[in-house]
């Protein structure tokens, strides 16, 4: 690099993961090496307006619309969109950057859209030989639906486990469906899979090529790894977990297979249930949590790749980035 690259770090958003995204974006901005990068903050408000770095690029007037935000983006070398969930991680921001001709870190539009859709992700995974939980797709037109439990009910396109419920009785089934339908117009109902919860991170490492990091096991005393468990500290992360060489290899190969089939780039977290018959895919996150305490940075940190260096490699892997 001839000088520091200007990186537009986008946070916030218009979905239920907004607060998670704000935390991720703040952590990323603070961790970027100032000798290599100038972090330019952009925040998407719940009403869709964009707030920009008045003190850096916009004088005394913060960005209040997409046109003003595009002016900020055009002045940057690369965009790092740390917006989880719909209108962000689903390929929307990658598409915006592609249309504007601005390099964007992470997965392209198509991969973001496919991975955000849990039903489509299941179809893609099964097509390349990676098992998923038996499930069915429901909409409000399917209510009342027949309970075949126990099942897990989840919105098709929401993250951080918002709207996800473990349903063990018929009386709880329809309330769970209606709660999920408040977040999406389609709901995925999956058979409960009994197995260890193992996450695998895939990174397009510009120094060593595409690879997986140390896997992470989520350990709970009881219940589902839902939104509460994700953020209340009740879950334990084991990095690396106790795995046989065969299990580790199967998880890594399954993660890479799904990553490639979806067309992911940059980084993604691929979540599995490890059963006696092998890995069963749960879901794929193309923009997982990005605080220093989040799963993916901790996974690579376990092999000695620090948070700032991890972000550096994620940015340097961006297609079309010069420097």
PyMOL commands that set and color helices and strands:
alter all, ss='L'
color gray80, all
select helices_A, chain A and resi 18-31+66-74+92-100+109-116+118-127+140-142+170-181+227-231+245-262+295-301+307-316
alter helices_A, ss='H'
color red, helices_A
select strands_A, chain A and resi 5-12+37-44+50-51+78-81+135-138+151-155+165-167+187-191+196-205+209-212+216-219+236-238+267-275+278-285
alter strands_A, ss='S'
color yellow, strands_A
deselect
rebuild
show_as cartoon
